[in-house]
């Protein structure tokens, strides 16, 4: 499938973005371990999160759909059953890594696999600490790559200092820690998104912080919750940048999650001079939310790196688009993690933006973007990566002439209905088979 994008005269309107992908995953996984029914309103019915639902069902946990909600009928900490078949996570890195932590604590056999992208992504960063806790994990290249087999149970607590900040690795260890003997601790080199810590506490898990470690021990039980998922800030990022770079635009986004571990892009856009406002709106599911208002205006290049990177790692493709339309040079460093995402996002962002005529240099750990050039519409490809697909569509809105994004179906992973929402805001887009 392809998306055809015409230059936009303006984007105007007030919309809601889909529910947060990270929170939707966790709500289903943690709800499966609770005793009773957890209701998740605003659940993201994207391809990745539906893979988590399918895996949880395969482990013996009933999950019902109810409008924009799912009902997870939790079976308790010891209620999961050995799956009858291989657990297929599709394209979801969150699903496979968090499931590894959950399965490490269960005394049965399970096999995990995914699509071609997942089978290329590094798993050793999760396998190593789980093995040190006593889980028996094997896979390709000695457990570095999926498919992976997990035979869990009999775990012992560890204190683990993570070499790289990763919410997925941290979450896997904390999940395994709930089934280990003793107190398991994780220390990060820099803060990563903390949805797991917030939500585990909401379910009643004994989680604390001591001497820089996030610590957890086995709870007696997890309590079911009612969770309202806030709008995904990573999805909101595409619409914010679209409004900023498209003339005569004003877009209002309601109830977007603004967890401080996820708002790095907002900080960078403000540093770039963006006409962007955030009106605080209380909390949903223990997460702060805000009304975001973006208006078109000039942007300037900035330097991005260090501890800011974990707070915007998923937004770098759309940040690169903003930088291509900014005056001056934007340099993004310390983002080597992008090379092992759904695609090598450093390479694919550089490759696709150059098709528009952008001046983009590829670094080992980032990008150098010399903005200010007039960009021309281009024929792009998603490379099967949802964030590349949407970033190139946004670039097309502000470029001169028609843009075509091949492989558009990838956008459904995190933002089903993105093209229709652009139309609601005044964009001229259409899909073709």
ZIPEGI-V113726 format. One record per residue. RES is the residue in three letters. PHI is phi as a letter, one per 20 degrees, with the letter a starting at -180 (none if undefined). OMEGA is omega in radians with two decimals (999 if undefined). D_CENTER is the distance of its C-alpha to the mean C-alpha in Angstrom with 2 decimals. Layout:
res: {RES:RES}
phi: {PHI:PHI}
omega: {OMEGA:OMEGA}
d_center: {D_CENTER:D_CENTER}
This chain:
res: {UNK:UNK:UNK:UNK:UNK:UNK:UNK:UNK:UNK:UNK:UNK:UNK:UNK:UNK:UNK:UNK:UNK:UNK:UNK:UNK:UNK:UNK:UNK:UNK:UNK:UNK:UNK:UNK:UNK:UNK:UNK:UNK:UNK:UNK:UNK:UNK:UNK:UNK:UNK:UNK:UNK:UNK:UNK:UNK:UNK:UNK:UNK:UNK:UNK:UNK:UNK:UNK:UNK:UNK:UNK:UNK:UNK:UNK:UNK:UNK:UNK:UNK:UNK:UNK:UNK:UNK:UNK:UNK:UNK:UNK:UNK:UNK:UNK:UNK:UNK:UNK:UNK:UNK:UNK:UNK:UNK:UNK:UNK:UNK:UNK:UNK:UNK:UNK:UNK:UNK:UNK:UNK:UNK:UNK:UNK:UNK:UNK:UNK:UNK:UNK:UNK:UNK:UNK:UNK:UNK:UNK:UNK:UNK:UNK:UNK:UNK:UNK:UNK:UNK:UNK:UNK:UNK:UNK:UNK:UNK:UNK:UNK:UNK:UNK:UNK:UNK:UNK:UNK:UNK:UNK:UNK:UNK:UNK:UNK:UNK:UNK:UNK:UNK:UNK:UNK:UNK:UNK:UNK:UNK:UNK:UNK:UNK:UNK:UNK:UNK:UNK:UNK:UNK:UNK:UNK:UNK:UNK:UNK:UNK:UNK:UNK:UNK:UNK:UNK:UNK:UNK:UNK:UNK:UNK:UNK:UNK:UNK:UNK:UNK:UNK:UNK:UNK:UNK:UNK:UNK:UNK:UNK:UNK:UNK:UNK:UNK:UNK:UNK:UNK:UNK:UNK:UNK:UNK:UNK:UNK:UNK:UNK:UNK:UNK:UNK:UNK:UNK:UNK:UNK:UNK:UNK:UNK:UNK:UNK:UNK:UNK:UNK:UNK:UNK:UNK:UNK:UNK:UNK:UNK:UNK:UNK:UNK:UNK:UNK:UNK:UNK:UNK:UNK:UNK:UNK:UNK:UNK:UNK:UNK:UNK:UNK:UNK:UNK:UNK:UNK:UNK:UNK:UNK:UNK:UNK:UNK:UNK:UNK:UNK:UNK:UNK:UNK:UNK:UNK:UNK:UNK:UNK:UNK:UNK:UNK:UNK:UNK:UNK:UNK:UNK:UNK:UNK:UNK:UNK:UNK:UNK:UNK:UNK:UNK:UNK:UNK:UNK:UNK:UNK:UNK:UNK:UNK:UNK:UNK:UNK:UNK:UNK:UNK:UNK:UNK:UNK:UNK:UNK:UNK:UNK:UNK:UNK:UNK:UNK:UNK:UNK:UNK:UNK:UNK:UNK:UNK:UNK:UNK:UNK:UNK:UNK:UNK:UNK:UNK:UNK:UNK:UNK:UNK:UNK:UNK:UNK:UNK:UNK:UNK:UNK:UNK:UNK:UNK:UNK:UNK:UNK:UNK:UNK:UNK:UNK:UNK:UNK:UNK:UNK:UNK:UNK:UNK:UNK:UNK:UNK:UNK:UNK:UNK:UNK:UNK:UNK:UNK:UNK:UNK:UNK:UNK:UNK:UNK:UNK:UNK:UNK:UNK:UNK:UNK:UNK:UNK:UNK:UNK:UNK:UNK:UNK:UNK:UNK:UNK:UNK:UNK:UNK:UNK:UNK:UNK:UNK:UNK:UNK:UNK:UNK:UNK:UNK:UNK:UNK:UNK:UNK:UNK:UNK:UNK:UNK:UNK:UNK:UNK:UNK:UNK:UNK:UNK:UNK:UNK:UNK:UNK:UNK:UNK:UNK:UNK:UNK:UNK:UNK:UNK:UNK:UNK:UNK:UNK:UNK:UNK:UNK:UNK:UNK:UNK:UNK:UNK:UNK:UNK:UNK:UNK:UNK:UNK:UNK}
phi: {none:c:d:d:c:e:g:e:f:a:c:b:q:c:b:d:e:g:f:g:f:f:f:f:g:f:f:f:f:f:f:f:e:f:d:p:e:d:d:d:e:m:g:e:e:e:g:f:f:f:f:f:g:f:f:f:f:f:e:n:d:f:c:d:e:b:m:e:c:c:d:d:e:g:d:n:f:d:e:f:c:f:f:f:b:f:e:d:e:m:d:e:f:f:f:f:f:f:f:g:f:f:f:g:e:d:e:b:e:b:c:d:b:a:f:g:f:f:f:e:e:f:d:g:f:e:g:g:f:f:f:f:e:o:f:d:c:c:r:f:l:m:o:f:c:f:f:c:d:c:c:d:n:m:f:d:f:c:d:c:e:f:f:c:f:b:f:f:f:g:f:f:f:f:f:f:f:f:d:e:e:o:d:e:c:c:d:d:f:b:f:d:g:d:f:f:f:f:f:f:f:f:e:n:f:f:d:b:c:b:l:n:e:e:d:b:c:f:e:f:a:d:e:f:c:d:d:d:f:f:f:f:f:f:f:g:g:f:f:f:f:g:f:f:d:d:f:l:d:b:c:d:d:e:l:e:f:c:g:g:f:c:d:g:f:g:f:f:f:f:f:e:n:f:e:c:c:c:d:f:c:n:c:c:l:m:d:f:c:b:e:d:c:d:c:f:r:f:c:c:f:b:d:c:r:m:f:f:f:f:e:b:g:f:e:f:g:f:f:f:f:g:f:f:e:e:e:n:d:d:d:d:c:m:d:g:g:f:f:c:e:g:c:f:f:f:f:f:f:f:f:f:f:f:f:e:n:f:e:c:d:e:d:f:c:r:b:d:c:e:e:o:f:f:e:d:g:b:d:d:c:f:l:m:d:g:f:f:g:f:f:f:f:f:g:f:f:d:e:e:n:f:c:c:d:f:m:f:g:f:f:f:g:c:b:f:n:f:f:f:f:g:f:g:e:o:f:d:c:b:d:c:f}
omega: {3.10:3.03:3.07:-3.08:3.04:3.07:-3.09:3.04:3.04:3.04:-3.11:3.08:-3.12:-3.03:2.99:3.07:3.13:3.13:-3.10:-3.09:-3.12:-3.11:3.12:3.07:-3.02:-3.13:3.13:-3.11:-3.11:3.07:3.12:-3.10:-3.13:3.08:-3.09:-3.00:3.02:3.09:-3.12:3.10:-3.13:-3.14:3.11:3.11:3.04:-3.04:-3.10:-3.09:3.08:3.02:3.08:3.10:-3.11:3.14:3.12:3.07:-3.14:3.10:3.02:-3.12:3.10:3.07:3.14:3.01:-3.13:-3.07:3.12:-3.10:2.91:3.07:-3.12:-3.09:-3.03:-3.10:3.13:-3.07:-3.10:-3.00:3.13:3.14:3.13:-3.11:3.14:-3.03:3.08:3.07:-3.08:-3.08:-3.13:-3.10:-2.95:3.06:3.11:-3.11:-3.05:-3.06:3.11:3.08:3.10:3.11:-3.14:-3.09:3.12:-3.12:-3.09:-3.02:3.02:-3.07:3.04:3.10:-3.10:3.04:3.13:-3.12:-3.07:3.13:3.13:-3.10:3.04:-2.98:-3.03:3.12:-3.09:-3.13:3.04:-3.09:-3.05:3.14:3.13:3.05:-3.14:3.07:3.10:3.12:3.09:-3.05:3.09:-3.14:3.12:-3.11:3.08:3.14:3.11:-3.04:3.02:0.05:-3.12:3.01:-3.12:2.96:-2.97:3.13:3.10:-3.07:3.02:-3.12:3.04:2.92:-2.97:3.06:-3.06:3.12:-3.12:3.10:-3.14:3.11:-3.13:3.12:3.10:-3.10:3.13:-3.13:3.13:3.09:3.09:-3.13:3.11:-3.14:-3.07:3.07:-3.12:-3.09:3.11:3.14:3.11:3.06:-3.12:3.04:3.08:-3.10:2.98:-3.07:-2.98:-3.14:-3.13:-3.12:-3.12:-3.04:3.10:3.09:3.10:3.10:3.08:3.13:-3.14:-3.09:-3.11:3.09:-3.13:3.08:3.10:3.13:2.91:-3.01:3.11:3.01:-3.07:3.05:3.03:3.12:2.96:-3.11:3.09:-3.08:2.88:-3.00:3.00:-3.04:3.08:3.08:-3.06:3.13:3.11:3.05:3.12:-3.07:-3.11:-3.14:3.09:-3.12:3.09:3.13:-3.09:-3.02:-3.14:-3.00:3.07:-3.07:2.99:-3.10:3.13:3.13:-3.07:2.96:3.08:3.08:3.12:2.99:-3.08:3.10:-3.09:-2.99:3.12:-3.13:3.11:3.13:-3.14:3.13:3.07:3.10:3.11:3.12:-3.08:3.03:-2.97:-3.12:3.08:3.11:-3.05:-3.06:3.09:-3.07:2.97:-3.13:-3.13:-3.10:3.09:3.10:-3.13:2.98:-3.10:-3.12:-3.12:3.11:-3.10:3.13:-3.09:3.08:3.09:-3.12:-3.12:3.00:-3.09:3.11:3.07:-3.06:3.08:-3.01:3.12:-3.11:3.12:-3.02:-3.11:-3.09:-3.07:3.08:-3.14:3.01:3.12:3.08:3.09:-3.12:3.14:3.13:3.13:3.03:3.10:-3.00:2.98:3.11:3.13:-3.11:3.07:-3.07:-3.14:3.10:3.14:-3.10:-3.11:3.01:3.14:2.94:2.90:-2.99:3.04:-3.12:-3.04:3.08:-3.14:-3.10:-3.07:3.13:3.09:3.11:3.09:-3.05:3.12:3.11:-3.05:3.07:-3.11:3.05:3.10:-3.09:-3.13:-3.03:2.93:-3.07:3.10:-3.01:3.05:3.12:3.05:-3.09:-3.13:3.07:-3.02:3.00:-3.02:3.06:-3.12:-3.02:-3.12:-3.06:-3.08:-3.09:3.04:-3.13:-3.07:3.12:-3.14:3.06:3.12:3.09:-3.13:3.13:-3.07:3.11:3.13:3.14:-3.03:3.04:3.08:3.08:3.10:-3.12:-3.04:-3.09:3.12:-3.11:-3.11:3.11:-3.07:-3.04:3.05:-3.12:-3.12:-3.12:3.12:3.12:3.05:3.09:3.12:-3.14:3.09:3.12:3.06:-3.13:3.07:3.10:3.08:3.12:999}
d_center: {23.10:23.22:22.55:25.49:24.90:27.93:28.18:27.54:30.45:28.30:25.32:26.24:25.18:23.34:20.36:17.51:13.97:12.38:11.27:8.09:5.87:5.55:9.17:10.30:9.75:11.56:14.16:15.33:15.54:17.31:19.34:20.62:22.18:23.77:27.34:27.38:25.28:21.98:21.30:17.81:18.42:16.05:14.03:11.66:13.90:11.65:12.45:9.71:10.50:14.10:14.17:13.53:16.35:18.53:18.28:19.14:22.02:23.19:23.50:25.89:23.96:24.76:22.02:23.36:22.02:23.70:22.98:19.53:19.46:19.43:22.01:21.35:24.80:24.20:26.74:26.70:25.86:28.38:27.97:25.68:27.75:27.79:26.19:28.71:26.68:23.89:20.38:18.46:14.63:14.64:11.77:9.32:9.00:7.79:10.88:13.26:12.80:12.96:15.71:17.58:17.91:19.03:21.41:22.84:24.65:26.22:29.53:29.00:27.88:24.67:23.42:19.81:19.03:16.81:17.22:18.59:15.34:14.44:18.09:17.87:15.02:16.47:16.89:19.78:17.81:17.24:20.56:22.70:22.25:22.37:25.53:26.99:26.68:28.71:26.38:27.72:25.07:26.01:24.64:25.16:26.33:27.05:23.61:21.61:20.34:19.80:21.65:21.96:24.43:24.22:27.35:26.69:28.84:31.13:28.50:29.65:27.87:26.83:26.11:23.47:22.78:19.57:20.35:16.88:14.39:11.50:9.91:9.88:13.52:14.56:13.46:15.32:18.34:18.50:18.41:21.14:22.94:23.60:25.82:27.46:30.88:30.77:28.20:25.09:23.70:20.79:21.12:18.49:19.75:17.59:15.50:11.81:9.79:12.39:11.25:12.97:16.12:16.43:16.09:18.30:20.88:20.83:21.66:24.42:23.41:25.57:23.14:24.55:24.47:27.42:28.30:24.77:23.57:21.32:23.64:23.74:26.52:27.20:27.41:30.30:28.02:24.83:25.59:24.04:22.30:21.81:18.34:17.57:13.88:13.55:12.24:8.63:9.27:6.91:9.03:11.99:11.97:13.40:16.12:16.98:17.63:19.45:21.73:22.37:23.55:25.37:28.81:30.09:26.73:25.57:22.45:21.80:18.53:19.18:17.50:14.28:12.66:13.94:13.27:14.84:12.23:9.87:12.84:13.64:13.58:16.08:18.24:18.37:19.22:21.91:23.24:23.52:25.70:23.50:25.19:22.37:23.01:21.13:23.22:22.29:22.22:22.32:19.88:18.10:17.23:18.13:15.61:17.22:16.98:18.72:20.24:19.28:22.03:21.88:25.14:26.06:27.73:28.17:25.63:26.57:25.15:23.81:23.02:19.55:19.05:19.52:17.75:16.00:13.74:11.40:11.06:9.99:8.93:6.29:9.15:11.93:12.75:13.58:15.17:17.31:18.48:19.52:21.29:23.16:24.68:25.47:28.85:29.06:26.96:23.35:22.63:19.25:19.85:18.50:15.39:16.65:13.38:12.49:15.28:13.69:10.42:10.91:13.87:15.59:13.91:16.79:19.30:17.89:17.26:20.77:22.32:21.16:21.92:25.30:26.16:26.30:28.64:26.30:27.42:24.52:25.20:23.10:23.11:22.39:19.61:18.82:20.51:23.60:23.79:27.21:26.80:29.45:30.49:30.94:28.41:29.57:27.90:26.82:26.08:22.57:20.52:16.85:17.38:15.36:12.10:10.60:9.76:13.27:14.84:13.98:14.73:18.05:18.88:18.65:20.83:23.22:23.77:25.36:27.05:30.64:31.18:29.24:25.89:24.88:21.40:22.03:19.63:18.25:17.39:14.12:12.80:13.19:10.16:8.07:11.11:14.36:17.26:16.00:19.38:21.36:19.87:20.83:24.25:24.53:24.16:26.92:25.40:27.35:25.09:25.86:24.67:27.03:27.15}
